[in-house]
Amino acid sequence: MGMNSRLLVTVCSLLLLQKVTAQAPLPIYTDNLVNNFQNWSWATVNFSNTSPVYSGSYSISVTASDYSAVWLHGPGFNTAPYTNLSFWINGGTGGGQVLSVAGILGGVSVGSYTLPALTANTWRQFTIPLSSLGVANQTNCNGFWWQLQSSGSAPAFYLDAVQLNAVPAPALSHLTVNAAQPVRTADARWFGINTAVWDSSLDTSSTIAELHDTGLTTLRFPGGSTADGYNWATGISIGNTFTWGTSFANFAQVATNIGAQAIITVNYGTGTPAEAAAWVSNSSVINHYGFKYWEIGNEVYGTWETDSNANPHDPYTYATRAQTYIQQMKAVDPTIKIGVVVITGEDIDSNGYSLHPATNSATGQVHYGWTPVVLSTLKQLGVTPDFAIYHSYPQSGSDSDPFLLQGTSHWTGDAANLRMMITDYFGSGGTNIELLCTENNSDSGPLGKQSVSLVNALYYADSLGQLMQTEFNSFVWWDLRNGQDTTGDLDPTLYGWRMYGDLGIMNGVGTALTNRYPPYFSAKLMGLFARGGDTVLTASSDDNLLSTYAVRRADGALTLLAISKDSVSNLTAQIALNGFAPGPSATVYSYGMTQDNAAETGTGSCDIATDMTAVATNFNYTFAPYSLTLFWFPPVAPLLKPMPFSPGSGQFVVQLAGQSGAPYLLQLSTNLTTWTTVSTNIPSASSLNLTNTLAPGGGRQFWRAVWQP
């Protein structure tokens, strides 16, 4: 059907004309369901109907009766970035159907609008405000349904081009940093990457150079689920006859070469405590590698994991065996830290086992989920793990760029849930059990184009930025090299030009930047943003598509990271630095569409760009679509203000004006050429009075204060 035969009807009552916005809409149906929407209909539907069609190749045909409905189910998403629901609908050959469109929260209809009777053989667009459907500015929207408002059968009708229109981009956003409000101390284990036995290029000078380039200084080995079938001594996995391309000795050479800390996953699924203890002996006693963090198994709650125990994937069996692992491994090296596998939720992954209930000490309720049973059993056995191991993949197979970038705030709830279970099932003895994330990426299922796109680079930075606000003490990305896959989501609604997936941050070996995927550069940028020992600061944004994070570096500088999640608009923001006086200019590091396009075309640089910009405590800056921008603000130069001599004391007083908390050097010279450091000071306020004795015999003396390098 041609465009000239389509009739556009503007509906005025309670409906709005579609507003042209400066931000991208969220497609729901474009020849197929996209952005993780699913078919939960109880009417008869066909998502590949070939006629009539409004746009593209297909439409949705719906045959409804007795108040049945087509339900396009959403994944519990945040509607704040969107203003209305837009769709085209056709009454088919019969027409006359009366439908009610409903918004769904938590599986329940919370608001609806009844459409006028559909017109036969006519396409008509409706644009309904989300406020009319009861789902405006909600965090758990489960999509929308179109329900027949009569009993009996009705002629088929058709839906097409279903989407959510975006809220217009603000004229000016506001980013605020409060340098006087620290959140926590940065942990060096936040800058981690998984490495694997299948990576035969791991122990090479090229890989070592790339790890130095990114600043990734925590390495995990031997590679996820592989761990539960891997024998470290032989380098062979159960069921295999071949030796993996990288051995533990190869891994250790890389880790020690770059000065990295290691997280080693021992074989729980098919191994023994004695085998794990021998591994600790090889590492700590024989070779003195200094690897301190050891995990017992990988995701062993999951049925995808190799587990040859009599009761596979059983939390009670895991906890009782973990006791033996911990005892034998620490008998070899008492200084190592050993972690156990956990998952959020009190009733998740019981895997059908119910012989060992766990009672929540706070509520008195009984639960059979993986984490409650593991923790309560370890408590009963008198064994305290050093850390809890957590993995996070927000998607599995079906991808959504907007929802992925919207979903990074889960870290706060995850940390709170795990800490609650440690408290309620392990008690006060679990206070010092750390939370470590040793795997994170966008998708745990078949790999699609999003995994190697700019969107995943934005997700990497935003996920780590959110985790930095919690008590998680490690962030280990999955992974260094993984392998290409074409079985995942390649839908054209996803951003990106690589028509394959790969959870690695690089492909192949060599120094060519085109071998490195966007998450590689995100990791590199985060290494410039913060290091272990820095101070995470409070930062906020009033734009949900412009995230911001801040860190006070140990040298007194301040770094500010801004992440634009808008795919089409430049976003201008006013940046306010409260409690910090910057120097007149800042270094700006950026990565975004320009670099990603350079990687595709081979023209220009695909590496992080570096620039300078004038700054003050308040200034405006414009951020490109889909971009990472990092400001490095040096503190304003310190200034010595001489005060009057104290008569007869042989002393004088100076006053320092500058930042609080930043170390500075007080230096003396007699010729303005050679300077001698007299003292190193850390002021507790913006100014500080100092008293210094004049040298005997007088003479000209010059004093200055400089920031400690």
Phi, psi and omega per residue, in radians:
M1 nan 2.218 -3.075
G2 -1.376 2.812 -3.113
M3 -1.096 -0.539 -3.075
N4 -1.227 -0.218 3.121
S5 -1.749 0.040 -3.121
R6 -1.601 2.383 -3.091
L7 -1.865 2.139 3.075
L8 -1.688 2.112 3.116
V9 -1.956 2.182 3.099
T10 -1.561 2.126 -3.123
V11 -1.742 2.134 -3.009
C12 -1.670 -0.627 -3.050
S13 -1.300 1.970 -3.136
L14 1.171 -0.099 3.141
L15 -1.942 2.682 -3.096
L16 -2.049 2.612 2.947
L17 -1.050 2.480 -3.136
Q18 -1.060 2.131 -3.115
K19 -1.503 2.264 3.070
V20 -1.329 2.038 -3.073
T21 -1.896 2.873 3.117
A22 -1.624 0.144 3.110
Q23 -2.164 2.753 -3.007
A24 -1.308 2.476 3.034
P25 -1.266 2.951 3.070
L26 -1.870 1.821 3.101
P27 -1.148 2.476 3.044
I28 -1.958 -0.777 3.069
Y29 -2.317 2.089 3.044
T30 -2.435 1.405 -3.022
D31 1.260 -0.226 3.019
N32 -2.889 2.881 3.085
L33 -1.251 2.348 -3.117
V34 -2.263 3.055 3.104
N35 0.982 0.691 3.045
N36 1.174 0.290 2.985
F37 -1.385 2.517 -3.070
Q38 -2.268 2.823 3.115
N39 -1.512 1.878 3.062
W40 -2.017 0.523 -3.030
S41 -1.252 2.679 2.916
W42 -2.057 0.242 2.854
A43 -1.726 2.979 3.083
T44 -1.506 2.113 -3.048
V45 -2.263 2.649 3.044
N46 -2.322 2.020 -3.074
F47 -1.519 0.035 3.128
S48 -2.177 0.669 3.108
N49 -1.221 2.339 -3.043
T50 -1.708 -0.225 3.122
S51 -2.834 2.282 0.004
P52 -1.409 2.744 -3.136
V53 -2.326 2.359 3.073
Y54 -1.475 -0.824 3.139
S55 -2.532 2.710 -3.127
G56 1.274 -2.578 -3.064
S57 -1.853 -0.380 -3.022
Y58 -2.358 2.842 2.947
S59 -2.380 3.090 3.085
I60 -1.738 2.090 3.008
S61 -1.658 2.411 -3.082
V62 -2.262 2.128 3.016
T63 -1.931 1.930 -3.008
A64 -2.064 2.678 3.056
S65 -2.718 2.697 3.023
D66 0.864 0.920 3.051
Y67 1.141 0.367 3.076
S68 -1.301 2.937 -2.998
A69 -2.579 2.722 2.899
V70 -1.673 2.145 -3.094
W71 -2.026 1.978 3.004
L72 -1.607 1.734 -2.962
H73 -1.455 2.200 3.108
G74 -1.717 2.793 -3.003
P75 -1.496 0.677 3.131
G76 1.138 0.990 -2.982
F77 -1.779 2.922 3.130
N78 -1.526 2.158 -3.104
T79 -1.578 -0.017 -3.055
A80 -0.953 -0.628 -3.129
P81 -1.306 -0.033 -2.987
Y82 -2.175 2.660 -3.038
T83 -1.999 -0.572 -3.125
N84 -2.704 2.839 3.101
L85 -1.735 2.230 -3.121
S86 -2.123 2.419 3.099
F87 -2.783 2.789 3.014
W88 -1.910 2.436 -3.075
I89 -2.434 2.539 -3.056
N90 -2.319 2.280 -3.103
G91 -1.330 -0.029 3.124
G92 1.218 -2.846 -3.035
T93 -1.193 -0.508 -3.094
G94 -1.641 -0.780 -3.088
G95 1.170 -3.023 3.081
G96 1.480 -0.092 -3.123
Q97 -1.151 2.439 3.044
V98 -1.929 2.114 -3.049
L99 -2.133 2.599 3.010
S100 -1.970 2.241 3.100
V101 -1.700 2.223 -3.055
A102 -2.150 2.520 2.974
G103 -1.651 2.483 -3.011
I104 -2.087 2.232 3.022
L105 -2.149 2.207 3.119
G106 0.992 0.550 3.118
G107 1.439 0.064 -3.072
V108 -2.088 2.394 3.058
S109 -1.223 2.183 -3.072
V110 -2.027 -0.140 3.140
G111 -2.992 2.569 -3.090
S112 -2.592 2.804 3.050
Y113 -2.394 2.250 -3.129
T114 -1.549 2.170 -3.141
L115 -1.363 2.638 2.964
P116 -1.100 2.745 -3.115
A117 -0.924 2.357 -3.092
L118 -1.212 2.565 3.136
T119 -1.641 2.380 -3.123
A120 -1.118 2.390 3.011
N121 0.932 0.581 -3.121
T122 -2.349 2.251 3.036
W123 -1.472 2.352 -3.086
R124 -2.435 2.346 -3.135
Q125 -1.725 2.409 3.025
F126 -2.155 2.443 3.087
T127 -2.272 1.851 -2.980
I128 -1.912 2.192 3.084
P129 -1.028 2.427 3.104
L130 -1.091 -0.477 3.096
S131 -1.115 -0.564 3.102
S132 -1.246 -0.350 3.127
L133 -1.765 0.073 3.060
G134 1.316 0.258 -3.058
V135 -2.139 0.268 3.116
A136 -1.214 2.363 3.074
N137 0.964 0.782 3.086
Q138 -1.973 2.705 -3.058
T139 -1.787 -0.091 -3.043
N140 -2.357 0.868 -3.129
C141 -1.302 2.269 3.116
N142 -1.839 0.483 3.024
G143 1.623 -2.631 -2.962
F144 -2.549 2.593 2.996
W145 -2.254 2.649 3.103
W146 -1.973 1.893 -2.966
Q147 -1.967 2.285 3.061
L148 -1.124 2.334 -3.073
Q149 -1.780 0.746 3.093
S150 -2.795 2.822 3.035
S151 -1.547 2.995 -3.099
G152 1.368 -3.128 -3.104
S153 -1.537 2.807 3.134
A154 -2.464 2.728 3.103
P155 -1.087 2.677 3.098
A156 -1.101 2.495 3.001
F157 -2.180 3.019 -2.968
Y158 -2.381 2.419 3.076
L159 -2.035 2.580 3.092
D160 -2.744 2.807 3.038
A161 0.850 0.964 -3.139
V162 -1.541 2.256 -3.135
Q163 -2.734 2.887 2.977
L164 -1.832 2.262 3.097
N165 -1.515 2.514 -3.000
A166 -1.469 2.669 2.961
V167 -1.112 2.426 3.119
P168 -1.028 2.535 3.100
A169 -1.095 2.415 3.130
P170 -1.206 2.633 3.080
A171 -1.142 -0.611 -3.126
L172 -2.628 2.138 3.026
S173 -1.614 2.966 -3.108
H174 -2.329 2.101 3.061
L175 -1.935 2.290 -3.071
T176 -2.258 2.345 3.046
V177 -2.037 2.300 3.053
N178 -1.949 1.645 -3.049
A179 -1.180 -0.329 -3.140
A180 -1.564 0.053 -3.128
Q181 -2.074 1.464 3.119
P182 -1.226 2.569 3.089
V183 -1.697 -0.855 -3.136
R184 -3.024 3.045 3.067
T185 -1.548 2.361 3.135
A186 -1.170 2.485 -3.141
D187 -1.854 2.347 -3.121
A188 -1.102 -0.378 -3.112
R189 -1.372 -0.005 3.045
W190 -1.260 -0.255 -3.029
F191 -1.909 1.271 -2.990
G192 -2.191 2.784 3.131
I193 -2.537 2.454 3.032
N194 -1.372 2.377 3.012
T195 -2.066 2.875 -2.970
A196 -2.530 2.712 -3.127
V197 -1.168 -0.402 -3.135
W198 -1.379 -0.136 -3.107
D199 -1.512 1.574 -3.114
S200 -1.237 -0.178 3.122
S201 -1.711 0.151 -3.087
L202 -1.104 -0.896 -3.063
D203 -1.527 1.182 3.107
T204 -2.354 2.762 3.135
S205 -1.117 -0.569 3.132
S206 -1.122 -0.809 3.139
T207 -1.129 -0.727 3.125
I208 -1.068 -0.709 3.109
A209 -1.125 -0.703 -3.140
E210 -1.185 -0.660 3.082
L211 -1.155 -0.689 3.037
H212 -1.056 -0.716 -3.092
D213 -1.100 -0.704 -3.112
T214 -1.411 -0.381 -3.061
G215 1.336 0.330 3.103
L216 -1.374 1.999 -2.983
T217 -2.124 0.212 2.977
T218 -2.208 2.151 -3.084
L219 -2.097 2.320 3.096
R220 -1.880 2.540 -3.036
F221 -2.641 2.556 0.284
P222 -1.804 0.116 3.057
G223 2.139 1.328 2.977
G224 0.959 -2.290 -3.062
S225 -1.089 -0.370 3.084
T226 -0.984 -0.526 -3.058
A227 -1.019 -0.589 -3.037
D228 -1.478 0.181 2.975
G229 -2.355 0.176 -2.944
Y230 -1.799 2.315 3.026
N231 -1.791 1.958 -3.030
W232 -1.120 -0.552 -3.049
A233 -1.293 -0.624 -3.106
T234 -1.683 -0.371 -3.066
G235 1.294 0.335 -3.096
I236 -2.106 2.448 3.071
S237 -1.641 2.681 -3.137
I238 -1.026 2.343 -3.120
G239 1.547 -0.171 3.137
N240 -1.790 2.733 3.022
T241 -1.935 -0.185 -3.087
F242 -1.718 2.726 3.067
T243 -1.611 2.351 3.141
W244 -1.081 2.734 -3.040
G245 -1.196 -0.415 3.130
T246 -2.179 2.241 3.127
S247 -1.669 2.983 3.062
F248 -1.066 -0.641 3.116
A249 -1.120 -0.692 3.069
N250 -1.071 -0.822 3.121
F251 -1.030 -0.806 -3.107
A252 -1.077 -0.619 3.128
Q253 -1.124 -0.715 3.111
V254 -1.165 -0.845 -3.082
A255 -1.064 -0.775 -3.126
T256 -1.257 -0.512 3.126
N257 -1.142 -0.675 -3.119
I258 -1.693 0.049 3.128
G259 1.225 0.592 -3.066
A260 -1.532 2.644 2.911
Q261 -1.489 2.646 -3.078
A262 -2.108 2.562 2.954
I263 -2.075 2.035 -3.065
I264 -1.882 2.288 3.103
T265 -1.781 1.993 -3.126
V266 -1.485 2.805 -3.043
N267 -1.383 1.857 3.021
Y268 -1.601 -0.680 -2.982
G269 -1.123 -0.704 -3.102
T270 -2.298 0.069 -3.100
G271 -1.775 -2.950 -3.112
T272 -2.345 2.778 3.045
P273 -1.026 -0.625 3.138
A274 -1.139 -0.680 3.102
E275 -1.106 -0.724 3.121
A276 -1.165 -0.706 3.124
A277 -1.117 -0.637 3.095
A278 -1.139 -0.597 3.098
W279 -1.145 -0.766 3.087
V280 -1.060 -0.712 3.133
S281 -1.094 -0.772 3.122
N282 -1.067 -0.706 -3.091
S283 -1.325 -0.863 -2.986
S284 -1.569 -0.727 -2.999
V285 -1.592 -0.819 -3.055
I286 -1.390 -0.827 -3.027
N287 -1.841 -0.198 3.082
H288 0.946 0.801 -3.131
Y289 -1.234 -0.490 -3.114
G290 1.388 0.384 3.115
F291 -1.358 2.097 -2.936
K292 -1.806 -0.295 -2.974
Y293 -2.010 2.183 -3.045
W294 -2.307 2.263 3.127
E295 -1.837 2.523 3.059
I296 -1.713 1.662 3.104
G297 1.422 2.947 -3.106
N298 -2.246 2.013 3.062
E299 0.843 0.746 -3.012
V300 -1.268 -0.076 2.970
Y301 -1.280 -0.329 -3.023
G302 -1.556 2.410 -3.133
T303 -1.233 -0.188 3.068
W304 -1.350 -0.196 -3.064
E305 -1.558 2.429 3.088
T306 -1.133 2.191 -3.125
D307 -2.609 1.879 -3.082
S308 -1.684 0.172 3.104
N309 -1.170 2.755 3.137
A310 -1.012 -0.632 3.045
N311 -2.028 1.504 -3.071
P312 -1.199 2.534 3.078
H313 1.020 0.563 3.140
D314 -1.738 2.131 -3.105
P315 -1.082 -0.593 3.141
Y316 -1.214 -0.790 3.095
T317 -1.051 -0.738 3.136
Y318 -1.061 -0.799 -3.095
A319 -1.143 -0.729 -3.126
T320 -1.183 -0.657 3.086
R321 -1.251 -0.618 3.116
A322 -1.039 -0.613 3.090
Q323 -0.984 -0.791 -3.122
T324 -1.199 -0.708 3.085
Y325 -1.001 -0.859 -3.085
I326 -1.090 -0.784 -3.117
Q327 -1.085 -0.824 -3.072
Q328 -1.271 -0.649 -3.141
M329 -1.208 -0.729 -3.139
K330 -1.318 -0.340 3.020
A331 -1.141 -0.502 3.105
V332 -1.390 -0.798 -3.133
D333 -2.498 1.728 -3.099
P334 -1.155 -0.226 -3.067
T335 -1.517 -0.201 -3.116
I336 -1.252 2.775 3.075
K337 -1.937 2.328 -3.057
I338 -2.147 2.337 -3.101
G339 -2.028 2.743 3.093
V340 -2.080 2.690 -3.052
V341 -1.383 2.297 3.081
V342 -2.321 2.962 3.064
I343 -2.595 2.646 3.142
T344 -1.268 2.659 3.094
G345 1.726 2.308 -3.093
E346 -1.370 -0.300 -3.085
D347 -2.104 0.306 -3.088
I348 -1.600 2.336 3.017
D349 1.033 0.863 2.921
S350 -1.279 -0.388 3.114
N351 0.997 0.518 3.054
G352 1.511 -0.011 -3.128
Y353 -1.552 2.329 -3.095
S354 -2.455 0.252 -3.120
L355 -1.420 -0.239 -3.058
H356 -2.277 1.326 -3.122
P357 -1.163 2.651 3.089
A358 -2.066 2.266 -3.107
T359 -1.779 2.188 3.090
N360 -1.240 2.083 -3.062
S361 -1.179 -0.377 -3.123
A362 -1.514 -0.658 -3.063
T363 -1.842 -0.321 -3.075
G364 1.356 0.025 -3.118
Q365 -1.458 2.602 -3.124
V366 -1.705 2.351 3.124
H367 -2.342 2.713 -3.101
Y368 -2.116 0.116 -3.110
G369 -1.129 2.870 -3.047
W370 -0.955 -0.983 -3.010
T371 -1.167 -0.797 3.080
P372 -0.992 -0.746 -3.110
V373 -1.201 -0.734 3.120
V374 -1.056 -0.845 -3.071
L375 -1.185 -0.787 -3.111
S376 -1.169 -0.614 3.105
T377 -1.176 -0.768 3.109
L378 -1.078 -0.672 3.100
K379 -1.086 -0.790 3.129
Q380 -1.079 -0.575 -3.138
L381 -1.440 -0.112 3.126
G382 1.279 0.516 -3.113
V383 -2.061 2.252 3.138
T384 -1.968 2.007 3.056
P385 -1.234 2.770 3.135
D386 -1.469 -0.497 3.136
F387 -2.671 2.781 3.072
A388 -1.840 2.330 -3.042
I389 -1.715 2.177 -3.099
Y390 -2.268 2.435 3.087
H391 -2.127 2.560 -3.114
S392 -2.443 2.140 3.001
Y393 -2.352 1.878 -3.008
P394 -1.269 -0.261 -3.105
Q395 -2.269 2.825 3.081
S396 -2.567 1.578 3.030
G397 1.641 -0.865 3.114
S398 -1.773 2.162 -2.953
D399 -1.953 2.674 3.038
S400 -2.469 2.124 3.093
D401 -1.121 -0.905 -3.115
P402 -1.085 -0.734 -3.093
F403 -1.230 -0.596 3.074
L404 -1.067 -0.811 -3.105
L405 -1.286 -0.349 3.115
Q406 -1.438 -0.354 -2.904
G407 -1.706 0.207 -3.061
T408 -1.319 -0.196 -3.095
S409 -1.294 -0.011 -3.107
H410 -1.147 -0.331 -3.048
W411 -1.053 -0.655 3.139
T412 -1.090 -0.817 3.122
G413 -1.168 -0.649 3.117
D414 -1.093 -0.798 3.136
A415 -1.095 -0.756 -3.132
A416 -1.120 -0.714 -3.128
N417 -1.152 -0.767 3.135
L418 -1.163 -0.722 3.128
R419 -1.148 -0.662 3.094
M420 -1.050 -0.787 -3.124
M421 -1.186 -0.654 3.077
I422 -1.057 -0.754 3.140
T423 -1.173 -0.784 -3.017
D424 -1.379 -0.459 -3.086
Y425 -1.933 -0.337 3.119
F426 -1.940 -0.476 3.089
G427 1.539 -2.923 -3.054
S428 -1.104 -0.389 3.119
G429 -1.175 -0.203 -3.135
G430 -1.678 0.169 -3.088
T431 -0.979 -0.666 -3.066
N432 -1.626 0.170 3.054
I433 -1.295 2.027 -3.133
E434 -1.321 2.732 2.960
L435 -1.828 2.116 3.117
L436 -2.147 2.261 2.969
C437 -1.658 2.055 -3.118
T438 -1.957 0.049 2.952
E439 -2.620 2.303 2.989
N440 -2.658 2.359 2.958
N441 -2.845 -3.113 -3.006
S442 -1.343 -0.569 -2.930
D443 -2.576 2.284 3.131
S444 -1.692 -0.091 -3.098
G445 -1.699 -2.728 3.066
P446 -0.950 2.428 -2.955
L447 -1.551 2.204 3.114
G448 -1.922 -3.054 -3.030
K449 -1.123 -0.435 -3.134
Q450 -1.050 -0.595 -3.053
S451 -1.097 -0.466 -3.137
V452 -1.968 0.350 -3.111
S453 -1.773 2.986 3.067
L454 -1.037 -0.558 -3.140
V455 -1.043 -0.705 -3.139
N456 -1.218 -0.488 3.035
A457 -1.154 -0.731 3.092
L458 -1.119 -0.720 3.119
Y459 -1.078 -0.766 3.114
Y460 -0.907 -0.928 -3.074
A461 -1.162 -0.722 -3.106
D462 -1.231 -0.660 3.108
S463 -1.104 -0.799 3.111
L464 -1.156 -0.706 3.111
G465 -1.042 -0.707 3.101
Q466 -1.208 -0.739 3.128
L467 -1.053 -0.594 3.140
M468 -1.088 -0.307 3.133
Q469 -1.496 -0.073 -3.042
T470 -1.964 -3.010 3.128
E471 -1.561 0.033 3.072
F472 -1.070 2.285 -3.056
N473 -1.860 0.128 3.011
S474 -2.615 2.717 3.077
F475 -2.534 1.870 -3.065
V476 -2.094 1.906 -3.060
W477 -1.287 2.520 3.016
W478 -1.752 2.067 -0.248
D479 -2.570 -2.921 -3.074
L480 -1.287 -1.064 3.036
R481 -2.272 2.291 -3.039
N482 -2.192 -0.830 -3.125
G483 2.133 2.509 -3.071
Q484 -1.394 2.617 -3.063
D485 -2.516 2.389 3.116
T486 -2.025 0.261 -3.081
T487 -1.666 -0.046 -3.098
G488 -1.593 -2.853 -3.041
D489 -1.341 2.037 3.120
L490 -2.051 0.393 -3.034
D491 -1.018 2.457 -3.125
P492 -1.144 -0.265 3.075
T493 -1.272 -0.247 3.092
L494 -1.456 2.445 3.105
Y495 -1.252 2.563 3.020
G496 2.201 2.701 -3.059
W497 -1.986 -0.228 3.109
R498 -1.411 2.096 -3.064
M499 -1.620 0.941 3.065
Y500 -2.867 3.000 3.087
G501 -2.092 2.802 3.113
D502 -2.977 2.109 3.138
L503 -1.450 -0.056 3.017
G504 -1.300 2.793 3.085
I505 -1.623 -0.077 3.087
M506 -2.628 2.815 -3.142
N507 -2.259 2.181 3.110
G508 1.368 -2.941 -3.064
V509 -2.184 2.569 3.095
G510 2.317 2.961 -3.048
T511 -1.591 -0.045 -3.112
A512 -1.132 2.230 -3.123
L513 -1.135 -0.429 3.139
T514 -1.202 -0.213 3.047
N515 -1.407 -0.040 -3.043
R516 -1.963 2.255 -3.117
Y517 -1.414 2.856 -3.127
P518 -0.891 -0.690 3.111
P519 -1.038 -0.437 3.058
Y520 -1.012 -0.819 -3.081
F521 -1.271 -0.500 3.036
S522 -1.140 -0.753 3.089
A523 -1.056 -0.738 3.120
K524 -1.089 -0.735 -3.141
L525 -1.144 -0.685 3.140
M526 -1.173 -0.483 3.039
G527 -1.198 -0.471 3.046
L528 -1.408 -0.452 -3.100
F529 -1.238 -0.767 -3.054
A530 -2.681 2.786 3.044
R531 -2.438 2.848 3.102
G532 -1.010 2.368 -3.129
G533 1.699 -0.282 3.051
D534 -1.219 3.023 -3.136
T535 -1.988 2.111 3.063
V536 -1.316 2.309 -3.074
L537 -1.907 2.884 3.052
T538 -1.365 2.234 3.104
A539 -2.470 2.594 -3.092
S540 -2.530 2.774 3.085
S541 -2.416 2.504 3.080
D542 -1.689 0.196 3.128
D543 -2.094 2.068 -3.076
N544 -1.251 -0.117 3.038
L545 -1.815 0.191 3.106
L546 -2.389 1.659 -3.126
S547 -1.502 2.651 3.129
T548 -2.529 2.542 3.137
Y549 -2.482 2.653 -3.084
A550 -2.451 2.627 -3.134
V551 -2.458 2.428 2.970
R552 -1.675 1.999 -3.100
R553 -1.280 2.733 -3.097
A554 -1.097 -0.411 -3.133
D555 -1.518 0.096 3.110
G556 1.716 -0.241 3.119
A557 -1.271 2.876 3.064
L558 -2.154 2.349 3.067
T559 -2.010 2.459 3.141
L560 -2.254 2.189 3.130
L561 -1.894 2.240 3.064
A562 -2.100 2.318 -3.107
I563 -2.103 1.969 3.092
S564 -1.559 2.072 3.132
K565 -1.755 0.131 3.087
D566 -1.470 2.212 -3.035
S567 -1.497 -0.194 -3.048
V568 -2.246 -0.385 -2.957
S569 -1.900 2.536 2.842
N570 -1.303 2.324 3.141
L571 -1.976 2.088 3.105
T572 -1.695 2.314 -3.096
A573 -2.296 2.579 2.952
Q574 -1.633 2.179 -3.087
I575 -1.836 2.176 -3.141
A576 -2.016 2.138 3.103
L577 -1.822 1.730 -3.124
N578 -1.599 2.255 3.127
G579 1.410 0.251 3.127
F580 -2.574 2.229 3.091
A581 -1.827 1.908 -3.108
P582 -1.432 2.792 2.949
G583 -1.140 3.092 -3.017
P584 -1.213 -0.331 -3.125
S585 -2.462 2.672 3.141
A586 -2.168 2.596 2.990
T587 -1.438 2.346 -3.116
V588 -2.068 2.133 3.048
Y589 -1.865 2.354 -3.093
S590 -2.482 2.634 3.089
Y591 -2.583 2.326 -3.109
G592 -3.029 -2.538 -3.055
M593 -1.064 -0.637 -3.129
T594 -1.021 -0.806 -3.131
Q595 -1.231 -0.693 -3.140
D596 -1.148 -0.687 3.087
N597 -1.147 -0.610 3.102
A598 -1.121 -0.653 3.105
A599 -1.136 -0.610 -3.133
E600 -1.289 -0.768 -3.031
T601 -1.562 -0.348 -3.053
G602 1.371 0.162 3.135
T603 -1.992 2.163 -3.095
G604 1.605 3.139 -3.097
S605 -1.688 2.367 3.071
C606 -1.722 0.154 3.118
D607 -1.555 2.944 3.109
I608 -1.023 2.321 3.114
A609 -1.532 2.580 3.136
T610 -2.189 2.357 -3.116
D611 -2.598 3.068 3.051
M612 -2.160 2.592 3.073
T613 -2.531 2.558 3.091
A614 -1.274 2.414 -3.087
V615 -2.413 2.924 3.038
A616 -2.661 -3.023 3.104
T617 -1.165 -0.381 3.008
N618 -2.379 2.190 3.111
F619 -2.736 2.831 3.125
N620 -1.819 2.594 3.108
Y621 -2.608 2.514 3.139
T622 -1.886 2.225 -3.076
F623 -1.822 2.332 -3.137
A624 -1.255 2.766 3.078
P625 -1.045 2.582 3.087
Y626 0.738 1.202 -3.054
S627 -2.480 2.712 2.975
L628 -1.951 2.233 3.131
T629 -2.292 2.196 -3.122
L630 -2.094 2.127 3.053
F631 -1.705 2.346 2.997
W632 -1.990 1.822 -3.094
F633 -1.678 2.012 2.985
P634 -1.294 2.573 3.075
P635 -1.184 2.674 3.097
V636 -1.033 2.500 -3.086
A637 -1.023 2.383 3.115
P638 -1.181 2.687 -3.078
L639 -2.351 2.273 3.063
L640 -1.663 2.216 3.100
K641 -1.973 1.866 -3.131
P642 -1.089 2.481 3.083
M643 -1.976 2.894 -3.118
P644 -1.033 2.554 3.044
F645 -1.079 2.628 2.982
S646 -1.610 1.925 -3.009
P647 -0.963 2.293 3.038
G648 1.364 -0.013 -3.061
S649 -1.689 -0.254 -3.060
G650 1.181 0.362 -3.103
Q651 -2.235 2.830 2.977
F652 -2.409 2.859 -3.082
V653 -2.114 2.372 3.062
V654 -2.135 2.726 3.132
Q655 -2.139 2.267 3.132
L656 -1.668 2.243 3.024
A657 -1.937 2.168 -3.128
G658 3.008 -2.656 -3.083
Q659 -1.391 2.723 2.939
S660 -1.600 2.474 3.058
G661 1.531 -0.118 -3.113
A662 -1.735 2.251 -3.131
P663 -1.229 2.424 3.086
Y664 -2.381 2.781 -3.134
L665 -1.857 2.312 3.001
L666 -1.679 2.090 -3.009
Q667 -2.153 2.623 -3.076
L668 -2.140 2.471 3.064
S669 -2.513 2.632 3.035
T670 -1.893 -0.094 -3.073
N671 -2.388 0.093 -3.131
L672 1.133 0.198 3.122
T673 -2.019 -0.887 3.133
T674 -1.743 2.201 -3.104
W675 -2.056 2.356 3.129
T676 -2.003 2.234 3.126
T677 -1.286 2.160 3.130
V678 -1.605 -0.694 -3.125
S679 -2.777 2.752 3.006
T680 -1.950 2.259 -3.025
N681 -2.274 2.614 3.008
I682 -2.170 1.816 -3.102
P683 -1.216 2.533 3.094
S684 -1.677 -0.039 3.093
A685 -2.525 3.132 -3.096
S686 -1.253 -0.232 3.062
S687 -2.486 2.700 -3.088
L688 -2.615 2.293 3.069
N689 -1.497 2.305 3.130
L690 -2.159 2.578 3.095
T691 -2.103 2.221 -3.106
N692 -2.334 2.423 -3.097
T693 -1.464 2.330 3.058
L694 -1.244 2.546 3.107
A695 -1.188 2.552 3.093
P696 -1.015 2.465 3.103
G697 1.559 -0.062 3.074
G698 1.260 -2.412 -3.049
G699 1.625 2.811 -3.106
R700 -1.345 2.319 3.099
Q701 -2.282 2.432 3.120
F702 -2.100 2.390 -3.104
W703 -2.116 2.556 3.040
R704 -2.591 2.773 3.033
A705 -2.129 2.327 3.123
V706 -2.327 2.642 3.090
W707 -1.198 2.435 -3.140
Q708 -1.191 2.260 -3.126
P709 -1.206 nan nan
